[in-house]
Amino acid sequence: MRKGFVLLFLLWFAFECFAGWEEDKNRLAAYNRVRIRTDVHVDYKQASNVTIQEIEIDSKQTGEKLHSFVILPPNYKDGQKYPVLYLLHGGRNKPSDWLEHTNLLAECESLWKEGEIGEFILVLPESGAEGFSWYMNWKTGSKKQYKEYIITELMPMVEKKFSAMTTPNGRGLSGISMGGFGAMN
């Protein structure tokens, strides 16, 4: 069932999400964005039908401060475990591009409201390396370990701070362009 959910979401995204590329960029301003570090309590405040939080991780794996957006579904409840979809952006992009240049939020809200898909947590991580990490570990000994960052820093932080499933069946990874490469790697 979860594989079907992820496949359905990916197919929908490929055909629908970029339809609103020129959508009003001011829409993002209507949402609550909270910048946190991994050791700071997250203040859950609802805005619109979803909660959007911007998080910052001072990564030991990459030597960078990396930002991500975490989108919580409309009926999010602490204690109820939700699957998580990590959606990786393309080269020279940033996580906010998913929110500013696509219909991602509107489509998710619509599909959730209509009961077409189950609720899940959506994470939009930053790639690092000025947008060109390819979400890969660079040469051994380098402080540019982006795959390790996702696995050992980002995922555990999301699972600790939010009511996220912690099993492989509860995680999905997808992306576009460079993000698709990172997801397949």
BELTAPE-V957317 format. One line per field, one symbol per residue. ss: DSSP state (~ for helix, > for strand, _ for the rest). phi: phi as a letter, one per 20 degrees, with the letter a starting at -180 (. if undefined). psi: psi as a letter, one per 40 degrees, with the letter a starting at -180 (. if undefined). A space follows every 50 residues. Layout:
ss = ???
phi = ???
psi = ???
This chain:
ss = _~~~~~~~~~~~~~~~~~~~____~~~~~~____>>__________>__> >>>>>>>>______>>>>>>>>_________>>>>>>>_______~~~~~ ___~~~~~~~~~~______>>>>>>___~~~_____>_______>~~~~~ ~~~~~~~~~~~__>___~~~>>>>>__~~~~~~~_
phi = .ffffffffffgffedfefdgeggffgfffeeddecdfddfeeecebldc ddcedcdefffdmceddbdddefgdgcgneedfcdedeeefmdbgfffee dcegffffgffffemfcffbedddeeenllncemldfeggnfeddfffgf fddfgffffeecedfddgfdcccbaclgfffffff
psi = dddddddddddddddddedfdeiheedddeihhhhiieehhhhhhihbei hhhhihhghddefihhiihhhiidfhhidhhiihhhhhiiieaidedddd eifddddddddddeediiiihhhgiidaffefdefihaiheifggddddd dedddddddddigiieideehihiihbddddddd.
